[in-house]
């Protein structure tokens, strides 16, 4: 149903004027774990970054969690072209899971230079340039924010394959994001808009389906961002449309009991758009230590993660960009239920 709905919305949104780079900060990956796997996360999305990759995955976060991420975009902390932040809280209820997240892209120390292309007289143009650089430069900042409310539910079913004389347990998580977007460029103007995302997954055990105990679990995912296009209204009377895009993904987790390791292979791809797919591999030892590598449309990514007693999860990623250099990312999450359990038991 989700795919049918989003395909109808594609044809509608493509008939409207859209701006290629409108709301582009919304496409910056959230979560060091996902980035280190090349962004192949649509069919996984089971941590604090799930709202960004697939709203349905919010329902897979088992406990109350607080997540934080910082990324030095194209540079090192304190010496980057931009800073990217995420802060969120996930709260599972009886019948659904709610998550609230804030993301911000901040670019500072941008020097204001007036448009000189409309001055045809060379002497006047030279004089204006001289006046510009003879005084104190005028700097401004660009801040782009999104506040995201996620609602998700993990639907669990048992399918009775009567003619095969066995039953299969399947999961169909679904979810939706409601987001408020705000952008401000110094004193030159600001924009705001409201957008909606939707996602779904299908998860089941291949061990049960194929009656092969050695096999693992497989997951399929689809996520539609900015349904029908998100309208951004600028204070300068300009209107931009954030184009909708649909991501598909598949992931498979294979347990390797002999070395207490789980290996997860994942791939993402854009639906209806020609582009290179994304690939990721994660090796997790004893549920605590993870090593990851990936290809994000041909760009190499890598990273590692550590989980301490299900209380604190720390992840680091490194993405290599040929044009702008390395991109470092660090994310944390605190499992409040397990932390409070320690306090109440006195352990």
N, C-alpha and C positions, 0 to 999 in steps of 0.2 A: 504494500500500500504506500509506503514512504517513497519508493522509487517511482511509482506511478504518479504520485502527487508532485514530486519534484520535477519530473519530466514535463508535466503540464506547465509548471511554473517557469521552466527554462524558456519555453516558447514565448511566454508572456513577457518575461524580463528582457529577452533579447530584442523585443520590439521597442524598448524604451532606450532613451539616450543614456549611455553609461560612460563613466570616466575610469580609465584603466587603472589609475593610481589612487582613486578615491578610497579613503580608509585603509590604505595599504598596511598600516601598522597592525591591523587585525590579523594579518597573515604571518606575523613574526611568531615562530614556534614558541610554545610555552612548555616548560619542563625540560630539565637536563636529560632525563632518561629517554624521552621521546626523541630529542634532537640527536643524542648519541647513536640512536638506531636509524638515523637517516630520515626521521620524520615518518617512518612506516608504523603508524600507531592507531589508525582508524579502527582496526579490528581488535586492538588491545585495550587502550584507554581505560585503565582500571586504577588510576592513582589521582592525586590532587590536580593534575593537569587535564583530566578527562574532558572537562567542559569545552576546552579548545579543540580537541581532536574529534570527539564524538559525544554529543550530549547524553546519549544512552549510557555511556560508560560511567557516568556519575553514580548510577545505581549499583555499580560493582565495588564502590568504596565501602568496605565493611564497617568502619567505625567513624566516630567523629574525628575529623582531622583538620588541622590548620596547615596550610602550605604557603611557602614563600620562595620566590625565585628572583635572582638578579643576573642580568646579562650585560656585559660590556660589549656593545655592538661595534665590531670592527676596531679592536684596540684592546688595551688592558685596563682594568679598573683604575679610574682617575685619569686615564689618558685615552679615552675612547671617543669615537665620533658621536655616539649616543648611548644612553642608558635605558635599559628596559627592565621593568619590575612587574611582579605578579604577587598578589596576596589574596588568599581565599580561605573559606571555611566550608566544610562539607558536613552535613548533618543527616544521617539515616533515620527515617521514621518507620512506622510499622508497615505502611503500604507504599511508601515512596522515599526518595532521597532528595534533599534540597541542598544546593550549593550556591554560595555567593562569592563572586570573585571581582577583583579590581586589577586591571592591567594598565600600565602607563609607559609610553615612549617619550623620553625627554631629550631634546637636542638644545644645547645652550651655546652661548658665545657665537651667535650668527651675526655677522656684520651687515648692516643695512647699506646697500649700495643702490642709488637711484638708477632708473632706466635712462641710459644716455643714447639709446638707439634712435630716438626721435629728434635728436639735435643734429641737423645736417651740416652745420657750419663747424669746421674743424677747430677754429680758434675758440669758439664758444664752448665746444665740448672739452677742449684741453683746459680752459679756465675753470669749468665746473669740476673736473677731476682734481685740479690743484686745490680748489676750495674744499673739496671733500676730504682730502688726505692731510690738509694743513691743520685741521681742528681735531678734537677728540672724536674717535670713531663711535658710531652709534650701534650698540649691540642689542639683540633681542633673542628670545628663546621660542622654541616650538614644543608645546606639550600636547600630547594626544592620549585621551583616557577612554576606557570602556568599563562600564559596570555591568556585570553579567549575573542574572538570576537563572539558575538551572533547576528544572524539575524532571526527575527520572524515575522509572520503575523497572524492576527486573521481573519479567513474567516467566514463570517456570511451568512447564507442561510435561506430561508423560504421554508419549505416542505409542499406541499399541499396534505393532506390526503383526496382526493376527495370523497371517499366513506363514510368518516366520517364527511364531511362538515365543516372541520376546518383546520387551518394552524398552523404549528409548527415552531417556531424560534429556530435554532440551531447554535452553534458556533463550528468551527473546527480549533483551533489554530495549527500552525505548526512552527517548528523552527530548527535551526542548530547552532552548536558551532564549531568554528575553534580555536584550542588551540596550543600554543607553550609551551613546557615543558622543564625546565632546572633543573638539580640537580647537586650539587657540594658538595663533601665530603673533606673538608680541602684541602691539596695539593695532595691528593691521586688520584683524578680523577673527571671528570665531565661527564654529559650525557645530551643529548638534543633530542627532537623529536617533531613531529607534529601530532596531533590527531583530530578526528572529532566525534561529537556527533549529534544525531538527536532525535526529539521528536514530539509527536502529542497528541491532546486532542479531546474529544467530550463532549460538554456541552449543556444541555438543561433544560427546566423547566418541572418538573413532574406535576406542577399545570396545565400547558397547555396541556401536553400529556395525562393526566388522567382526565382532566376536574374537578380537585379537588382544589379549590382556597387555601386551607389550606396547601398544600404541598409546598416543596421548590425546590431547584435546585440540579441536579446530574451531576457529571463529571467523565469521564473515561480518563485515561492517560497512555501513554507508552513512555518510554525513552530508547534509545540504546546509551550507552557510549563506546567510543573508538571503532568505527566501524571497523571491520575486524582486530582489534588489533593495538595498537599504538607502533611503533618501537622506542626504546630508544638506541641511539648509544653512547657508552662510549669512553672516550679518551684512555682507556686501551685496546681498540679493542674488548671489550665485547659488545654483543648486547642482549637487553632484549625486551620482548614483553608484553605490558600492555594488559591483556585479556579483551575482550569485555564482557559486561553484559547488560542484558535488564531488566528493572523494569516496572512493571505494577501497576496501582493504581486505586482506586475508592474513590470518596468523595461525601458526601451528606450534604447539608446545609438546616436546618429546622428553619424557623423563628418562634419565640414565641412572638407574639405581646403583650400579656398580661403583660410581664415583660421586653419588649423592648430588647430582647435578640435573637441572632442567635446562634444555636448549629450546629457545623460542625463535622461530623464523617468521618474518613478517614482510609484507609488501603492500604498498599503497599506490594508487593511480588515480588520476583525474578522469572523471566520466564526461565524455563529450568534448574533451580538449586533447589535442596532440601534445604530449610532453613525455619526458623520460620518467619512468616509474621510480619509486623509492624502495630501498631494501634495508632490512635490519636484521641483526643477529644478536641475541642476548644469551649469555651463559650464566646461570645462577647456581652457586654452590651453597648447599645446606640452607637455602632460603635467605641467606644473609649477605653474601658477597657476589656482585655481578660485574661481568666484563661485557662490553658492547662495542659493536662496529656497525657501520652503515654506509649507504650511498644515497645522498640526497640529490637526485637528478644529476648524477655523475660526480658530485662533490663528496669527498671522503669525510666521514665523521667517526668519532670514537668516544669512549667514556667509561666510567665505572660508577658503581654504587655500593653503599653499605647500609644495612639495616640492623639496628641495635635493639634486640629483644622485642621487636614489633612496636617499639616506642618512638624511635627516631629513625628517619630515613634520609640519607644524604646522597645526592647524585651530582656528578660532574660530567660535563661534555665538552668536547673540542671539535669545532667544525672548521675546515680549511677552505677559505675562499681565495681563489687565485688572484682576484683583482684587489681585494681589501684586506687580505691577510687572515690570521686566525681569529676565531670567535669563541670566547670562553663563556661557559654558563655554569652556574651553581644553583641548585635548588634543595630545599629542605621541607620535610613534613613532620609534624608531631601527631602521634596517635593519642588523642586525649583520653580515650577509654582505657587503653593499656597503662597510660601514665597514672591515672586516677586509681586504677586497680592496685597499683603498687602502694599508693598511699593508704588505701582502705584495708589492705591485708597486712600492712606493716612489714612487708618483706624488704 
